[in-house]
Amino acid sequence: MNPNTMGDIQLIVDALNKPPFSMDLSLVLFDEKSPFELLKTLNDVMAHLDKRHNVDIRDESSEQTGARMTEFLRVLKFPLPTMPEQMQQFNIGLLQGNRNTIYPLLQYLLSNLQKLEKRAYL
């Protein structure tokens, strides 16, 4: 999964610029986000979907962050890797704020936001 095309990134930026996020980002500003900022952005989107994710990721261990996010992605039916070694790589990429891991997650969450709001609520 590598949706790092300009169109995919533009979709993410456009969605983050609209309410409820209203982040006022350009493609360049988004692309310049640090790994921590990307992880925080992902957490912000998750917190919009479920208030239990409204936590400061600096205040929890990386294991807690990874477990919390991964479990929520399962609830939201994000297609997670099924092989243990692929899942381990996914978790490493997630916690390191790797663009190749975070961008597909943001794209999935933001392009399905209304449907996922219902799923998260239920």
PASE-221171 format. One record per residue: residue in three letters; chain; x, y, z of N, C-alpha, C in turn. Coordinates in Angstrom, 2 decimals. Example, Ala and Ser with C-alpha at 12.3 -4.5 7.8 and 13.67 -1.06 7.14 Angstrom:
BEGIN
+------+------+---------+---------+---------+---------+---------+---------+---------+---------+---------+
| code | unit |    n_c1 |    n_c2 |    n_c3 |   ca_c1 |   ca_c2 |   ca_c3 |    c_c1 |    c_c2 |    c_c3 |
+------+------+---------+---------+---------+---------+---------+---------+---------+---------+---------+
|  ALA |    A |   13.19 |   -5.69 |    7.80 |   12.30 |   -4.50 |    7.80 |   13.20 |   -3.30 |    7.80 |
|  SER |    A |   12.85 |   -2.25 |    7.08 |   13.67 |   -1.06 |    7.14 |   12.90 |    0.03 |    7.87 |
+------+------+---------+---------+---------+---------+---------+---------+---------+---------+---------+
//
This chain:
BEGIN
+------+------+---------+---------+---------+---------+---------+---------+---------+---------+---------+
| code | unit |    n_c1 |    n_c2 |    n_c3 |   ca_c1 |   ca_c2 |   ca_c3 |    c_c1 |    c_c2 |    c_c3 |
+------+------+---------+---------+---------+---------+---------+---------+---------+---------+---------+
|  MET |    A |    0.84 |   -1.19 |    0.00 |    0.00 |    0.00 |    0.00 |    0.88 |    1.24 |    0.00 |
|  ASN |    A |    0.88 |    1.92 |   -1.09 |    1.74 |    3.08 |   -1.20 |    1.04 |    4.21 |   -1.95 |
|  PRO |    A |   -0.01 |    4.79 |   -1.38 |   -0.74 |    5.80 |   -2.14 |   -0.10 |    7.17 |   -2.02 |
|  ASN |    A |    1.18 |    7.24 |   -2.29 |    1.86 |    8.53 |   -2.16 |    1.87 |    9.31 |   -3.46 |
|  THR |    A |    0.83 |    9.15 |   -4.27 |    0.72 |    9.96 |   -5.46 |    0.24 |   11.35 |   -5.03 |
|  MET |    A |    0.51 |   12.32 |   -5.87 |    0.11 |   13.69 |   -5.56 |   -1.40 |   13.79 |   -5.33 |
|  GLY |    A |   -2.18 |   13.05 |   -6.12 |   -3.63 |   13.09 |   -5.97 |   -4.07 |   12.59 |   -4.61 |
|  ASP |    A |   -3.43 |   11.51 |   -4.14 |   -3.78 |   10.96 |   -2.83 |   -3.40 |   11.93 |   -1.71 |
|  ILE |    A |   -2.23 |   12.52 |   -1.84 |   -1.79 |   13.48 |   -0.82 |   -2.68 |   14.72 |   -0.85 |
|  GLN |    A |   -3.08 |   15.15 |   -2.05 |   -3.99 |   16.29 |   -2.17 |   -5.32 |   15.99 |   -1.49 |
|  LEU |    A |   -5.82 |   14.76 |   -1.64 |   -7.07 |   14.37 |   -0.98 |   -6.93 |   14.51 |    0.53 |
|  ILE |    A |   -5.81 |   14.04 |    1.07 |   -5.56 |   14.13 |    2.51 |   -5.54 |   15.59 |    2.94 |
|  VAL |    A |   -4.77 |   16.41 |    2.22 |   -4.64 |   17.83 |    2.57 |   -6.00 |   18.54 |    2.47 |
|  ASP |    A |   -6.74 |   18.27 |    1.40 |   -8.05 |   18.90 |    1.24 |   -8.98 |   18.53 |    2.40 |
|  ALA |    A |   -8.97 |   17.26 |    2.79 |   -9.84 |   16.82 |    3.89 |   -9.42 |   17.44 |    5.22 |
|  LEU |    A |   -8.11 |   17.55 |    5.45 |   -7.62 |   18.14 |    6.70 |   -7.88 |   19.64 |    6.76 |
|  ASN |    A |   -8.06 |   20.27 |    5.61 |   -8.33 |   21.70 |    5.59 |   -9.80 |   22.03 |    5.83 |
|  LYS |    A |  -10.67 |   21.04 |    5.70 |  -12.10 |   21.25 |    5.92 |  -12.44 |   21.01 |    7.39 |
|  PRO |    A |  -13.58 |   21.56 |    7.84 |  -14.04 |   21.22 |    9.18 |  -14.27 |   19.70 |    9.24 |
|  PRO |    A |  -14.06 |   19.06 |   10.34 |  -13.80 |   19.61 |   11.67 |  -12.32 |   19.88 |   11.94 |
|  PHE |    A |  -11.46 |   19.59 |   10.98 |  -10.01 |   19.71 |   11.24 |   -9.48 |   21.12 |   10.99 |
|  SER |    A |   -9.88 |   21.71 |    9.88 |   -9.51 |   23.10 |    9.53 |   -8.04 |   23.42 |    9.82 |
|  MET |    A |   -7.15 |   22.61 |    9.24 |   -5.72 |   22.73 |    9.55 |   -4.97 |   23.76 |    8.71 |
|  ASP |    A |   -5.60 |   24.29 |    7.67 |   -4.96 |   25.33 |    6.86 |   -3.58 |   24.89 |    6.36 |
|  LEU |    A |   -3.54 |   23.73 |    5.69 |   -2.29 |   23.17 |    5.19 |   -2.17 |   23.36 |    3.68 |
|  SER |    A |   -0.94 |   23.48 |    3.22 |   -0.65 |   23.37 |    1.80 |    0.00 |   22.00 |    1.61 |
|  LEU |    A |    0.14 |   21.59 |    0.36 |    0.85 |   20.33 |    0.09 |    2.26 |   20.38 |    0.68 |
|  VAL |    A |    2.90 |   21.52 |    0.53 |    4.28 |   21.65 |    1.02 |    4.32 |   21.56 |    2.55 |
|  LEU |    A |    3.42 |   22.29 |    3.22 |    3.39 |   22.23 |    4.69 |    3.11 |   20.81 |    5.18 |
|  PHE |    A |    2.19 |   20.12 |    4.52 |    1.88 |   18.76 |    4.92 |    3.09 |   17.85 |    4.70 |
|  ASP |    A |    3.74 |   18.02 |    3.56 |    4.90 |   17.18 |    3.24 |    6.07 |   17.45 |    4.18 |
|  GLU |    A |    6.11 |   18.63 |    4.78 |    7.22 |   18.97 |    5.69 |    6.95 |   18.54 |    7.13 |
|  LYS |    A |    5.79 |   17.94 |    7.39 |    5.50 |   17.49 |    8.75 |    6.53 |   16.45 |    9.19 |
|  SER |    A |    6.94 |   16.57 |   10.44 |    7.87 |   15.59 |   11.01 |    7.12 |   14.28 |   11.25 |
|  PRO |    A |    7.85 |   13.19 |   11.43 |    7.18 |   11.92 |   11.76 |    6.26 |   12.04 |   12.97 |
|  PHE |    A |    6.70 |   12.75 |   14.01 |    5.84 |   12.93 |   15.19 |    4.57 |   13.69 |   14.82 |
|  GLU |    A |    4.72 |   14.75 |   14.00 |    3.55 |   15.54 |   13.60 |    2.58 |   14.71 |   12.77 |
|  LEU |    A |    3.10 |   13.81 |   11.94 |    2.23 |   12.94 |   11.15 |    1.45 |   12.00 |   12.07 |
|  LEU |    A |    2.15 |   11.43 |   13.05 |    1.48 |   10.53 |   13.99 |    0.44 |   11.30 |   14.79 |
|  LYS |    A |    0.76 |   12.52 |   15.18 |   -0.20 |   13.36 |   15.91 |   -1.41 |   13.69 |   15.03 |
|  THR |    A |   -1.18 |   13.96 |   13.75 |   -2.29 |   14.24 |   12.83 |   -3.20 |   13.02 |   12.73 |
|  LEU |    A |   -2.60 |   11.84 |   12.60 |   -3.39 |   10.61 |   12.57 |   -4.20 |   10.47 |   13.85 |
|  ASN |    A |   -3.56 |   10.74 |   14.98 |   -4.25 |   10.64 |   16.26 |   -5.40 |   11.66 |   16.34 |
|  ASP |    A |   -5.19 |   12.85 |   15.80 |   -6.25 |   13.88 |   15.79 |   -7.46 |   13.40 |   14.99 |
|  VAL |    A |   -7.21 |   12.76 |   13.85 |   -8.32 |   12.24 |   13.03 |   -9.04 |   11.13 |   13.80 |
|  MET |    A |   -8.28 |   10.27 |   14.45 |   -8.89 |    9.20 |   15.26 |   -9.69 |    9.79 |   16.42 |
|  ALA |    A |   -9.17 |   10.85 |   17.04 |   -9.87 |   11.48 |   18.16 |  -11.19 |   12.10 |   17.70 |
|  HIS |    A |  -11.23 |   12.58 |   16.46 |  -12.49 |   13.09 |   15.92 |  -13.51 |   11.95 |   15.82 |
|  LEU |    A |  -13.05 |   10.77 |   15.43 |  -13.95 |    9.63 |   15.26 |  -14.37 |    9.02 |   16.60 |
|  ASP |    A |  -13.49 |    9.08 |   17.59 |  -13.77 |    8.49 |   18.90 |  -12.98 |    9.26 |   19.95 |
|  LYS |    A |  -13.70 |    9.89 |   20.87 |  -13.06 |   10.76 |   21.87 |  -12.05 |   10.02 |   22.74 |
|  ARG |    A |  -12.10 |    8.69 |   22.80 |  -11.12 |    7.94 |   23.60 |   -9.70 |    8.10 |   23.05 |
|  HIS |    A |   -9.60 |    8.59 |   21.81 |   -8.28 |    8.80 |   21.21 |   -7.80 |   10.23 |   21.40 |
|  ASN |    A |   -8.55 |   11.00 |   22.16 |   -8.18 |   12.39 |   22.44 |   -7.16 |   12.41 |   23.57 |
|  VAL |    A |   -5.97 |   11.88 |   23.27 |   -4.89 |   11.80 |   24.25 |   -3.64 |   12.44 |   23.66 |
|  ASP |    A |   -2.78 |   12.92 |   24.52 |   -1.49 |   13.45 |   24.08 |   -0.56 |   12.25 |   23.92 |
|  ILE |    A |   -0.15 |   11.97 |   22.70 |    0.65 |   10.77 |   22.46 |    2.02 |   10.83 |   23.14 |
|  ARG |    A |    2.40 |   12.01 |   23.60 |    3.66 |   12.11 |   24.37 |    3.48 |   11.54 |   25.77 |
|  ASP |    A |    2.22 |   11.42 |   26.21 |    1.94 |   10.96 |   27.58 |    1.73 |    9.46 |   27.69 |
|  GLU |    A |    1.78 |    8.74 |   26.57 |    1.63 |    7.30 |   26.64 |    2.83 |    6.63 |   25.99 |
|  SER |    A |    3.08 |    5.39 |   26.37 |    4.22 |    4.68 |   25.79 |    3.92 |    4.37 |   24.32 |
|  SER |    A |    4.97 |    4.15 |   23.55 |    4.75 |    3.82 |   22.14 |    3.96 |    2.52 |   22.02 |
|  GLU |    A |    4.15 |    1.59 |   22.96 |    3.37 |    0.35 |   22.93 |    1.89 |    0.64 |   23.12 |
|  GLN |    A |    1.56 |    1.54 |   24.06 |    0.16 |    1.91 |   24.28 |   -0.43 |    2.58 |   23.04 |
|  THR |    A |    0.34 |    3.50 |   22.46 |   -0.13 |    4.21 |   21.26 |   -0.39 |    3.21 |   20.15 |
|  GLY |    A |    0.57 |    2.33 |   19.90 |    0.43 |    1.35 |   18.82 |   -0.75 |    0.43 |   19.02 |
|  ALA |    A |   -0.90 |   -0.08 |   20.25 |   -2.01 |   -0.99 |   20.54 |   -3.35 |   -0.29 |   20.38 |
|  ARG |    A |   -3.45 |    0.94 |   20.91 |   -4.70 |    1.71 |   20.84 |   -5.09 |    1.99 |   19.39 |
|  MET |    A |   -4.12 |    2.47 |   18.61 |   -4.41 |    2.82 |   17.22 |   -4.73 |    1.58 |   16.38 |
|  THR |    A |   -3.96 |    0.52 |   16.57 |   -4.17 |   -0.69 |   15.78 |   -5.53 |   -1.30 |   16.08 |
|  GLU |    A |   -5.90 |   -1.33 |   17.35 |   -7.21 |   -1.88 |   17.71 |   -8.33 |   -1.05 |   17.08 |
|  PHE |    A |   -8.19 |    0.27 |   17.09 |   -9.21 |    1.13 |   16.50 |   -9.27 |    0.93 |   14.99 |
|  LEU |    A |   -8.12 |    0.76 |   14.34 |   -8.10 |    0.50 |   12.90 |   -8.83 |   -0.80 |   12.58 |
|  ARG |    A |   -8.71 |   -1.79 |   13.46 |   -9.46 |   -3.04 |   13.27 |  -10.96 |   -2.77 |   13.34 |
|  VAL |    A |  -11.38 |   -1.98 |   14.35 |  -12.79 |   -1.64 |   14.50 |  -13.30 |   -0.94 |   13.24 |
|  LEU |    A |  -12.44 |   -0.09 |   12.66 |  -12.82 |    0.69 |   11.47 |  -12.64 |   -0.10 |   10.18 |
|  LYS |    A |  -12.24 |   -1.35 |   10.32 |  -12.10 |   -2.26 |    9.19 |  -11.03 |   -1.82 |    8.19 |
|  PHE |    A |   -9.97 |   -1.19 |    8.69 |   -8.82 |   -0.89 |    7.83 |   -8.13 |   -2.22 |    7.53 |
|  PRO |    A |   -7.78 |   -2.47 |    6.28 |   -7.14 |   -3.75 |    5.93 |   -5.70 |   -3.84 |    6.46 |
|  LEU |    A |   -5.57 |   -4.33 |    7.68 |   -4.26 |   -4.47 |    8.30 |   -3.55 |   -5.70 |    7.75 |
|  PRO |    A |   -2.21 |   -5.70 |    7.80 |   -1.47 |   -6.89 |    7.36 |   -1.88 |   -8.11 |    8.18 |
|  THR |    A |   -1.88 |   -9.28 |    7.55 |   -2.27 |  -10.50 |    8.24 |   -1.07 |  -11.33 |    8.68 |
|  MET |    A |    0.04 |  -11.20 |    7.99 |    1.24 |  -11.95 |    8.35 |    1.92 |  -11.27 |    9.54 |
|  PRO |    A |    2.36 |  -12.05 |   10.55 |    2.98 |  -11.44 |   11.74 |    4.15 |  -10.52 |   11.43 |
|  GLU |    A |    5.02 |  -10.92 |   10.50 |    6.18 |  -10.05 |   10.22 |    5.75 |   -8.77 |    9.50 |
|  GLN |    A |    4.71 |   -8.85 |    8.68 |    4.20 |   -7.64 |    8.03 |    3.52 |   -6.73 |    9.05 |
|  MET |    A |    2.82 |   -7.33 |   10.00 |    2.16 |   -6.55 |   11.05 |    3.21 |   -5.86 |   11.92 |
|  GLN |    A |    4.30 |   -6.55 |   12.19 |    5.38 |   -5.95 |   12.97 |    5.97 |   -4.75 |   12.23 |
|  GLN |    A |    6.19 |   -4.89 |   10.92 |    6.69 |   -3.78 |   10.10 |    5.70 |   -2.63 |   10.09 |
|  PHE |    A |    4.41 |   -2.96 |   10.00 |    3.37 |   -1.93 |   10.02 |    3.43 |   -1.15 |   11.33 |
|  ASN |    A |    3.52 |   -1.87 |   12.46 |    3.57 |   -1.21 |   13.76 |    4.80 |   -0.33 |   13.91 |
|  ILE |    A |    5.93 |   -0.80 |   13.41 |    7.15 |    0.02 |   13.45 |    6.95 |    1.29 |   12.64 |
|  GLY |    A |    6.41 |    1.14 |   11.42 |    6.17 |    2.29 |   10.56 |    5.19 |    3.27 |   11.18 |
|  LEU |    A |    4.15 |    2.72 |   11.81 |    3.15 |    3.56 |   12.47 |    3.79 |    4.40 |   13.56 |
|  LEU |    A |    4.51 |    3.74 |   14.46 |    5.08 |    4.43 |   15.62 |    6.22 |    5.35 |   15.25 |
|  GLN |    A |    6.88 |    5.09 |   14.13 |    7.95 |    5.98 |   13.67 |    7.40 |    7.13 |   12.83 |
|  GLY |    A |    6.08 |    7.16 |   12.63 |    5.48 |    8.22 |   11.82 |    5.92 |    8.16 |   10.37 |
|  ASN |    A |    6.15 |    6.95 |    9.88 |    6.62 |    6.74 |    8.50 |    5.52 |    7.14 |    7.51 |
|  ARG |    A |    5.87 |    7.98 |    6.56 |    4.90 |    8.45 |    5.56 |    4.22 |    7.29 |    4.83 |
|  ASN |    A |    4.99 |    6.25 |    4.49 |    4.43 |    5.12 |    3.74 |    3.41 |    4.34 |    4.57 |
|  THR |    A |    3.42 |    4.52 |    5.87 |    2.43 |    3.88 |    6.74 |    1.30 |    4.86 |    7.06 |
|  ILE |    A |    1.65 |    6.09 |    7.40 |    0.65 |    7.08 |    7.85 |   -0.24 |    7.58 |    6.71 |
|  TYR |    A |    0.33 |    7.87 |    5.55 |   -0.46 |    8.40 |    4.44 |   -1.62 |    7.48 |    4.05 |
|  PRO |    A |   -1.39 |    6.16 |    3.88 |   -2.53 |    5.30 |    3.54 |   -3.60 |    5.28 |    4.63 |
|  LEU |    A |   -3.17 |    5.38 |    5.89 |   -4.14 |    5.41 |    7.00 |   -4.97 |    6.68 |    6.93 |
|  LEU |    A |   -4.30 |    7.82 |    6.75 |   -5.03 |    9.09 |    6.65 |   -5.96 |    9.09 |    5.45 |
|  GLN |    A |   -5.47 |    8.56 |    4.35 |   -6.32 |    8.52 |    3.15 |   -7.57 |    7.69 |    3.41 |
|  TYR |    A |   -7.40 |    6.53 |    4.01 |   -8.54 |    5.65 |    4.31 |   -9.52 |    6.35 |    5.26 |
|  LEU |    A |   -9.01 |    6.89 |    6.35 |   -9.87 |    7.52 |    7.35 |  -10.59 |    8.74 |    6.79 |
|  LEU |    A |   -9.85 |    9.60 |    6.09 |  -10.44 |   10.86 |    5.62 |  -11.37 |   10.66 |    4.42 |
|  SER |    A |  -11.07 |    9.69 |    3.56 |  -11.94 |    9.50 |    2.40 |  -13.22 |    8.74 |    2.77 |
|  ASN |    A |  -13.25 |    8.13 |    3.96 |  -14.43 |    7.40 |    4.44 |  -14.97 |    8.01 |    5.72 |
|  LEU |    A |  -14.68 |    9.28 |    5.96 |  -14.93 |    9.88 |    7.27 |  -16.38 |    9.72 |    7.75 |
|  GLN |    A |  -17.35 |   10.04 |    6.90 |  -18.76 |    9.97 |    7.35 |  -19.16 |    8.53 |    7.69 |
|  LYS |    A |  -18.77 |    7.59 |    6.86 |  -19.09 |    6.19 |    7.12 |  -18.41 |    5.72 |    8.41 |
|  LEU |    A |  -17.15 |    6.14 |    8.59 |  -16.40 |    5.72 |    9.78 |  -16.91 |    6.38 |   11.04 |
|  GLU |    A |  -17.45 |    7.60 |   10.92 |  -18.05 |    8.27 |   12.09 |  -19.18 |    7.40 |   12.63 |
|  LYS |    A |  -20.00 |    6.86 |   11.72 |  -21.10 |    5.97 |   12.14 |  -20.55 |    4.69 |   12.75 |
|  ARG |    A |  -19.55 |    4.08 |   12.10 |  -19.00 |    2.82 |   12.58 |  -18.36 |    3.01 |   13.95 |
|  ALA |    A |  -17.63 |    4.11 |   14.13 |  -16.98 |    4.37 |   15.42 |  -18.03 |    4.61 |   16.50 |
|  TYR |    A |  -19.11 |    5.28 |   16.12 |  -20.18 |    5.57 |   17.09 |  -20.86 |    4.30 |   17.55 |
|  LEU |    A |  -21.08 |    3.38 |   16.62 |  -21.74 |    2.12 |   16.96 |  -20.80 |    1.22 |   17.71 |
+------+------+---------+---------+---------+---------+---------+---------+---------+---------+---------+
//
